[in-house]
């Protein structure tokens, strides 16, 4: 059954009493909003937990309402070196609370002055909620059991997706060789805890340490995917759940948190499946796998599949035996320390701590039992479980309701993504496709450089349905959340932080949604997911200062304004960006810009208020350090929009592609992005996801072409039979489907590698996708145009516009030749290795 937080409170143990008067004085001075004046204080202690002593402070002013806080401190007396670091707990809780959605209690103050109450401590928010102290969830309904375990998996995934650098934790620990360092650390602490008397499993523990050192996975030495913030003690009974809902409202006990190998967290959270090492006389190494999984609790593979899907992590079968053995070893070391503290009289968990020695021995036995098992985890999760590395068959877009969820293959979208995908499909069918003709007529009228009212109505509706800013990755959203939380005055009424920051998707997850948007040239901007705004918002999210974000990012996130990206120049080959000639010269507190740009997409839009311009601040610097990016208000004197440029006759009104001159344009020095000479660095961060978004939309454009050609072929008669009955059409149709499916898988693989390895390491697969996608789309759309005959090249169908867009994308964001060169160079480098 659930135990409410308040049920864990008990009188303070005499050995752990505090100077309440000193504590009251400190709290009144350092906790914002602490009751006063002359508050009274009542102190109780939490009985759960075996680490840092934790107290409940209940404070109230005369006649006022009582308020509760939680105090967490180091234990008194001698403690192991680097253990019980409440300072680190405070640091990580403060960062997560300020910058992320991870549910943690709010922290108020840290006291490192041991003279106040005897040891350092911090004070945080009190959470009244449910704790589940029994891993079997005895007395809980099966549905609730399932929800609790899956909520734990999803919360752990959210922790692991945090960009430590973005939240200020880049120096929180070393990322590489985590397991190696942990084996050394906990091995030493085990020896220290057992120095005065060798327990029954002492030699087996030493042998286990040797086995772990010999079997550390190669991935542990890297700093790539799977390294980041590690909780260190993640389990269900360290989570506070909402009193009535099956969702986590607080992750507790961050004492062991650091940066490192996150799969150690995952394995440790799976301990209930492996062992029943509760602090009682009945500890045994028979976990759920031995005693039977309680009804409702998911199978181990399903728990892992949910985690892998939500975190974009590969299936961990290859090194699972090591991670479980490592978790058991570390647990044995921790319990040996708890038992050691119990013998000295300063264990925080009371009499339960006396069973910790037996639990440690059980864990050692269980580790060796697990190591000696032949099979520990199937190579792939069971069919139907959502995990990014599960096998999957190709799917046909016109069968969205079943094939994506029933197929097996490498890319299986999560339930969350499937729900968003179905919502977008329905929105397109109900609202966008029916309005396309009306929007096209407006775009071809004398009023084409104005915004059709229906476009703004559709944007408002998309926002209401939560289909807004879906392109924003979770790490970028974390950066923006602090801005929005700090100053609500910059956010328009009716716009919530959660709404503005998207759904927290990976690039791979967004791919399934972006593809659907690509079926209409109008759709991306309706969802605030259109270029160049997405790339510009990403630049501001990643590289903008607080003031730049407040002035330009927030209105872009809200969809109140639009933007342009000014890089390409008519007089030089801009496929080599080192050729650009636009000058950015520092003059006192201003930069002065002189140059000529064209194909500045979005600049014709009457809502366009800001341009990101790339120019040269130092023509004598090294080749890739000459360029800088700077923000230019489009209404700045000297910015002259000369004309819209046509793409095969399409001017893409009201969006447009402008030729612009910059004649002594003066902008404040504070408008520089990241600093002088950082333009290429920003461009690489911007172009990776941007190129991929184009590829994703091209998949959708090709799918619409496929659908239209099939409908035409089934309804049109030529030479006595339907076009669909002609053998030549069937052969060409089949070839189009093959190429489309091949390209889709390539694009999804590129998205997956971008998520796992970053832009630099994924540049080869990104280049492949950027070449393949427009060429495939052109072939499919050309076939669709051919089947439609004269109607296909007219403006009566969307096909000619989709084809023109696809043809442009063989040039935009780098021509085919540049990407082919990248692919070839990487291939040659591999051959030399």
Residue pairs with C-beta under 8 A, 6 or more apart in sequence:
1 134
1 138
1 139
1 140
2 130
2 131
2 132
2 140
2 241
3 48
3 130
3 131
3 132
3 133
4 128
4 129
4 130
4 131
4 243
5 126
5 127
5 128
5 129
5 130
5 131
5 240
6 128
8 46
8 47
8 48
8 131
9 44
9 45
9 46
9 47
9 56
10 44
10 45
10 46
10 47
11 44
11 45
12 18
12 43
12 44
12 45
12 55
13 45
13 350
15 76
15 345
15 346
16 45
16 53
16 76
16 346
16 348
18 43
18 55
18 117
18 118
19 116
19 117
19 118
20 41
20 43
22 116
22 117
23 41
23 43
23 57
23 71
23 116
23 117
24 39
24 41
24 59
26 111
26 116
26 117
27 34
27 41
27 57
27 59
27 69
27 109
27 123
28 34
28 36
28 39
30 108
30 109
30 111
30 123
31 69
31 108
31 109
31 123
32 108
33 67
34 59
34 67
35 59
35 60
35 61
35 64
35 65
35 66
35 67
36 61
37 61
38 61
38 62
39 59
39 60
39 61
39 64
40 59
40 60
40 61
40 62
41 57
41 58
41 59
42 57
42 58
42 59
43 55
43 56
43 57
43 58
44 55
44 56
44 58
45 53
45 54
45 55
45 56
46 54
46 55
46 56
46 70
47 349
47 350
48 131
48 133
48 237
48 349
49 253
49 348
49 349
50 279
50 334
50 338
50 347
50 348
50 349
50 352
50 353
50 356
51 84
51 253
51 255
51 348
52 72
52 73
52 74
52 75
52 84
52 86
52 89
52 255
52 348
53 72
53 73
53 75
53 348
54 70
54 71
54 72
54 73
54 348
55 70
55 71
55 72
55 73
56 68
56 69
56 70
56 71
56 126
57 68
57 69
57 70
57 71
57 123
58 66
58 67
58 68
59 66
59 67
59 68
59 69
60 66
60 67
68 126
68 128
69 108
69 123
69 124
69 125
69 126
70 105
70 123
70 124
70 125
70 126
70 127
71 121
71 122
71 123
72 86
72 89
72 121
72 122
72 124
73 86
73 117
73 118
73 119
73 120
73 121
74 84
74 86
74 119
74 120
74 121
75 84
75 119
75 341
75 346
75 348
76 118
76 119
76 346
77 344
77 346
78 344
80 189
80 192
80 193
80 337
82 185
83 189
83 255
83 337
84 255
85 255
86 110
86 120
86 121
86 122
86 255
87 110
87 112
87 120
87 122
88 172
88 254
88 255
88 257
88 258
89 122
89 254
89 255
89 257
90 107
90 110
90 122
91 169
91 172
92 169
92 172
92 229
92 254
92 257
93 104
93 105
93 106
93 107
93 124
93 254
94 107
95 167
95 168
95 169
96 102
96 104
96 162
96 167
97 104
97 105
97 106
97 107
98 167
98 482
98 485
99 166
99 167
99 168
99 478
99 479
99 481
99 482
100 158
100 162
100 167
100 478
100 481
101 158
101 477
101 478
101 481
101 504
102 155
102 158
102 159
102 162
102 251
103 155
103 248
103 249
103 250
103 251
104 250
104 251
104 254
105 124
105 125
105 126
105 127
105 250
105 252
106 124
106 125
107 122
107 123
107 124
107 125
108 122
108 123
108 124
108 125
109 122
109 123
110 120
110 121
110 122
111 117
111 120
111 121
111 122
112 120
113 120
114 120
127 240
127 249
127 250
128 243
129 240
129 241
129 242
129 243
129 249
129 250
130 240
130 241
130 242
130 243
131 237
131 239
131 240
131 241
132 140
132 148
132 236
132 237
132 239
132 241
133 237
135 235
135 236
135 237
135 272
135 276
135 278
136 272
136 288
136 294
136 297
137 144
137 145
137 148
137 294
137 296
137 297
138 294
140 148
140 296
141 296
142 294
142 295
142 296
143 296
144 246
144 296
145 294
145 295
145 296
145 297
146 296
146 297
146 298
147 246
148 236
148 241
148 246
149 236
149 297
149 298
149 303
150 298
150 303
150 306
151 239
151 241
151 246
151 247
151 248
152 236
152 239
152 248
152 269
153 269
153 303
153 304
153 306
153 307
153 310
154 306
154 307
154 310
155 239
155 248
155 251
156 231
156 234
156 265
156 266
156 269
156 307
156 311
157 306
157 307
157 310
157 311
157 313
158 310
158 474
158 504
159 229
159 231
159 234
159 251
159 265
160 228
160 229
160 262
160 265
160 311
160 313
161 228
161 310
161 311
161 312
161 474
161 475
161 504
161 506
162 228
162 229
162 474
162 475
162 478
163 228
163 475
163 478
164 170
164 172
164 228
164 229
164 259
166 475
166 476
166 478
166 479
167 478
169 229
169 259
172 229
172 257
172 258
172 259
173 230
173 258
173 259
173 260
174 181
174 259
174 260
175 223
175 227
175 228
175 259
175 260
176 220
176 221
176 222
176 223
176 227
177 220
177 221
178 220
178 227
178 230
178 258
178 259
178 260
178 261
178 264
179 212
179 216
179 217
179 220
179 260
179 261
179 264
179 322
179 326
180 213
180 216
180 220
180 221
181 260
182 260
182 264
182 326
182 330
183 209
183 212
183 213
183 216
183 326
183 329
186 329
186 330
186 333
186 334
187 209
187 333
189 333
189 336
189 337
190 205
190 332
190 333
190 336
190 337
193 333
193 336
193 337
193 339
193 340
194 202
194 336
194 340
199 336
199 357
199 360
199 361
200 361
201 332
201 360
201 361
201 364
201 365
204 364
204 365
204 368
205 329
205 332
205 364
208 325
208 329
208 364
208 367
208 368
209 329
211 325
211 371
212 322
212 325
212 326
212 329
215 322
215 325
216 322
217 318
217 319
217 322
219 226
219 261
219 319
220 261
224 756
224 757
224 758
224 761
225 312
225 313
225 314
225 755
225 756
225 757
226 261
226 262
226 263
226 313
227 259
227 260
227 261
227 262
228 259
228 262
229 257
229 259
229 262
230 256
230 257
230 258
230 259
230 260
230 261
230 262
230 264
230 265
231 251
231 254
231 256
231 257
231 265
232 254
232 255
232 256
232 257
232 258
232 265
233 253
233 255
233 256
233 268
234 251
234 265
234 268
234 269
235 268
235 269
235 271
235 272
236 269
236 272
238 251
238 252
238 253
239 248
239 250
239 251
239 252
240 248
240 249
240 250
240 251
240 252
241 247
241 248
241 249
242 248
242 249
262 313
263 313
263 316
263 319
263 323
264 323
264 326
264 327
264 330
266 304
266 307
266 316
266 323
267 316
267 320
267 323
267 324
267 326
267 327
268 327
268 330
268 331
270 300
270 303
270 304
270 324
270 327
271 277
271 287
271 327
271 328
271 331
272 287
272 288
273 287
273 288
273 289
273 293
273 300
273 303
274 285
274 287
274 288
274 289
274 324
274 328
274 366
274 370
275 284
275 285
275 286
275 287
275 328
275 362
275 363
275 366
276 282
276 283
276 284
276 285
276 286
276 287
276 290
276 291
277 283
277 284
277 285
277 331
277 335
277 359
277 362
277 363
277 366
278 359
279 335
279 349
279 352
279 353
279 355
279 356
279 359
280 352
280 355
281 355
281 358
283 355
283 358
283 359
283 362
284 362
285 362
285 363
285 365
285 366
285 369
288 294
288 297
288 300
289 300
293 299
298 306
299 382
300 377
301 377
301 378
301 381
301 382
301 385
302 381
302 382
302 385
304 315
304 316
304 377
304 381
304 387
305 381
305 382
305 385
305 386
305 387
305 390
306 385
306 386
306 387
306 414
307 313
308 314
308 315
308 316
308 381
308 387
308 388
308 389
309 386
309 387
309 388
309 412
309 414
310 414
310 416
312 388
312 506
312 508
312 509
312 752
312 755
312 756
313 388
314 388
314 389
314 756
315 379
315 380
315 381
315 387
315 389
315 390
316 323
316 377
317 377
317 378
317 379
317 380
320 376
320 377
321 370
321 371
321 373
321 376
321 377
324 367
324 370
324 376
325 367
325 370
325 371
328 363
328 364
328 366
328 367
328 370
329 363
329 364
329 367
331 359
331 360
331 363
332 360
332 361
332 363
332 364
332 367
333 360
335 356
335 357
335 359
335 360
335 363
336 356
336 357
336 360
338 347
338 349
338 353
338 356
339 347
339 353
339 354
339 356
339 357
339 360
341 347
341 348
341 353
342 353
342 354
342 356
347 353
347 356
370 376
380 389
380 390
380 391
381 387
381 390
383 408
384 405
384 406
386 412
386 413
386 414
386 415
387 412
388 410
388 411
388 412
388 508
388 752
389 410
390 408
390 409
390 410
390 412
391 408
391 409
391 410
392 407
392 408
392 409
392 410
392 411
392 412
393 403
393 407
393 408
393 409
394 407
394 409
394 741
394 744
394 745
395 403
395 404
395 407
396 403
396 737
397 703
397 706
397 707
398 707
400 421
400 422
400 425
401 422
404 412
404 413
404 418
404 421
404 512
405 412
405 418
410 745
410 748
410 749
411 508
411 745
411 748
411 752
413 421
413 509
413 512
414 509
416 503
416 509
417 505
417 509
417 512
417 513
420 467
420 470
420 503
420 513
421 512
421 513
421 516
423 465
423 466
423 467
424 467
424 513
424 516
424 517
424 527
425 516
427 461
427 462
427 465
427 467
428 516
428 517
428 519
428 520
428 523
431 458
431 461
432 458
432 520
432 522
432 523
432 526
433 520
435 454
435 458
435 522
436 520
436 522
436 798
438 452
438 454
439 452
439 454
439 455
439 522
440 795
442 448
442 452
443 452
443 652
443 653
443 654
444 653
444 795
448 651
448 653
448 654
449 604
449 606
449 653
449 654
449 656
450 606
450 654
451 605
451 606
451 607
451 654
452 654
455 522
455 525
455 526
458 526
459 525
459 526
459 528
459 559
462 468
462 526
462 527
462 528
463 499
463 528
463 559
466 499
466 503
467 527
468 499
468 500
468 502
468 527
468 528
468 559
469 499
469 500
469 501
469 502
469 527
469 528
469 529
469 537
469 557
470 502
470 503
470 505
470 510
470 513
470 514
470 527
470 529
471 502
471 505
471 510
471 514
471 529
471 534
471 538
471 689
471 693
472 480
472 501
472 502
472 504
472 505
472 537
472 538
472 541
473 504
473 505
473 506
473 507
473 510
473 689
474 504
474 505
474 506
476 538
476 541
476 542
477 501
477 502
477 504
477 541
479 541
479 542
480 500
480 501
480 541
480 549
480 553
480 557
481 497
481 501
483 490
483 546
483 549
483 550
483 553
483 554
484 490
484 491
484 497
484 500
484 501
484 554
485 497
487 550
490 550
490 554
491 497
491 500
491 554
491 558
492 558
492 560
495 558
500 554
500 557
500 558
501 557
505 513
506 751
506 755
507 689
507 692
507 751
507 752
507 754
507 755
508 748
508 751
508 752
508 754
508 755
510 693
510 696
510 751
511 692
511 696
511 747
511 748
511 751
514 524
514 529
514 693
514 696
514 697
514 700
515 696
515 697
515 699
515 700
515 703
515 744
516 523
516 700
517 523
517 524
517 527
517 529
517 697
517 700
518 524
518 696
518 697
518 698
518 699
518 700
518 701
519 700
519 701
519 703
519 704
520 704
520 798
521 652
521 798
521 801
521 802
521 805
524 530
524 531
524 697
525 533
525 655
528 557
528 559
529 693
530 655
531 601
531 602
531 690
531 693
531 694
532 563
532 564
532 565
532 601
532 602
532 612
532 690
533 556
533 562
533 563
533 602
534 689
534 690
534 693
535 565
535 686
535 687
535 689
535 690
536 556
536 563
536 564
536 565
536 610
536 612
537 553
537 556
537 557
537 563
538 685
538 686
538 689
538 690
539 612
539 629
539 673
539 682
539 685
539 686
540 548
540 549
540 552
540 553
540 556
541 549
541 553
542 685
543 673
543 674
543 678
543 682
543 685
544 552
544 553
544 673
545 670
547 670
548 631
548 670
548 671
548 673
552 561
552 563
552 609
552 610
552 631
555 561
555 609
556 562
556 563
556 610
560 607
561 607
561 608
561 609
561 610
562 602
562 605
562 607
562 608
562 609
563 602
563 608
563 609
563 610
563 611
563 612
564 600
564 601
564 602
564 603
564 605
564 608
564 610
564 611
564 612
564 634
564 658
565 600
565 601
565 602
565 611
565 612
566 582
566 597
566 600
566 603
566 611
566 612
566 613
566 614
566 632
566 660
567 574
567 577
567 580
567 597
567 613
567 614
567 683
568 574
568 597
568 598
568 599
568 600
569 579
569 580
569 581
569 582
569 595
569 596
569 597
569 598
570 596
570 598
570 659
571 581
571 596
572 579
572 580
572 581
573 579
574 580
575 814
575 815
575 817
575 818
577 614
577 627
577 680
577 683
578 623
578 624
578 626
578 627
580 595
580 614
580 615
580 616
580 627
581 595
581 616
582 593
582 594
582 595
582 596
582 597
582 613
582 614
582 615
582 616
582 662
583 593
583 594
583 595
583 615
583 616
583 619
584 591
584 592
584 593
584 613
584 615
584 616
584 617
584 628
584 630
585 591
585 592
585 593
585 594
585 617
586 617
586 669
586 676
587 666
589 668
589 669
590 666
590 667
590 668
590 669
591 617
591 630
591 666
591 667
591 668
591 669
591 671
591 672
592 664
592 665
592 666
593 613
593 615
593 630
593 632
593 638
593 662
593 664
593 665
593 666
593 667
594 662
594 663
594 664
594 665
595 615
595 661
595 662
596 659
596 660
596 661
596 662
597 613
597 659
597 660
597 661
597 662
598 645
598 657
598 658
598 659
598 660
599 645
599 657
599 658
599 659
599 812
600 611
600 657
600 658
600 659
600 660
601 652
601 655
601 656
601 657
601 658
602 608
602 655
602 656
603 611
603 634
603 641
603 656
603 657
603 658
603 660
604 641
604 644
604 651
604 653
604 654
604 655
604 656
604 657
604 658
605 654
605 655
605 656
606 654
608 634
609 633
609 634
609 635
610 631
610 632
610 633
610 634
611 631
611 632
611 633
611 634
611 639
611 660
612 629
612 630
612 631
612 632
612 673
613 629
613 630
613 631
613 632
613 662
614 627
614 628
614 629
614 679
614 683
615 627
615 628
615 630
615 679
616 626
616 627
616 628
617 626
617 627
617 628
617 676
617 677
618 625
618 626
618 676
618 677
619 626
620 626
621 677
624 680
625 677
625 680
626 677
627 677
627 679
627 680
627 683
628 672
628 673
628 675
628 676
628 677
628 678
628 679
629 672
629 673
629 674
629 678
629 679
629 682
629 683
630 667
630 671
630 672
630 673
631 667
631 671
631 672
631 673
632 639
632 662
632 665
632 667
632 671
633 639
633 667
634 641
636 665
636 666
636 667
637 665
637 666
638 662
638 663
638 664
638 665
638 666
639 660
639 661
639 662
639 665
640 660
640 661
640 662
640 663
641 658
641 659
641 660
642 658
642 659
642 660
642 661
643 658
643 659
644 651
644 653
644 656
644 657
644 658
645 651
645 656
645 657
645 658
645 659
647 657
647 804
647 805
647 808
648 800
648 804
648 807
649 804
650 801
650 804
651 657
673 682
674 681
674 682
684 759
684 760
685 759
687 813
687 814
688 754
688 759
688 762
688 763
688 766
689 754
689 759
690 813
691 766
691 769
691 770
691 813
691 814
692 747
692 750
692 751
692 754
692 766
692 769
694 770
694 773
694 774
694 809
694 812
694 813
695 743
695 747
695 750
695 769
695 770
695 772
695 773
695 774
696 747
696 751
698 773
698 774
698 776
698 777
698 806
698 809
699 740
699 743
699 744
699 747
699 773
699 777
701 777
701 781
701 802
701 805
701 806
702 736
702 740
702 743
702 776
702 777
702 780
702 781
703 740
704 798
704 802
705 777
705 780
705 781
705 783
705 784
705 799
705 802
706 733
706 736
706 737
706 740
706 780
706 784
708 784
708 788
708 797
708 799
709 733
709 736
709 783
709 784
709 787
709 788
710 724
710 733
712 723
712 784
712 787
712 788
713 722
713 723
713 724
713 729
713 733
713 787
714 722
714 723
714 724
715 722
716 722
716 723
716 787
717 723
718 726
719 726
723 729
723 787
724 730
729 787
732 783
733 783
736 779
736 780
736 783
739 776
739 779
739 780
740 776
740 780
742 772
742 776
743 769
743 772
743 773
743 776
746 765
746 768
746 769
746 772
746 773
747 769
747 772
747 773
749 765
749 769
750 762
750 765
750 766
750 768
750 769
753 761
753 762
753 765
753 766
754 762
754 766
756 762
759 766
763 822
763 826
764 822
764 823
764 826
767 819
767 820
767 822
767 823
768 819
768 823
770 813
770 814
770 816
770 819
771 816
771 819
771 820
771 823
773 809
774 806
774 807
774 809
774 810
775 810
775 816
777 802
777 806
777 809
778 803
778 806
778 807
778 810
781 799
781 802
781 803
781 806
782 803
784 792
784 799
785 792
785 793
785 799
785 800
785 803
786 792
788 797
788 799
791 797
792 799
792 800
793 800
794 800
795 801
810 816
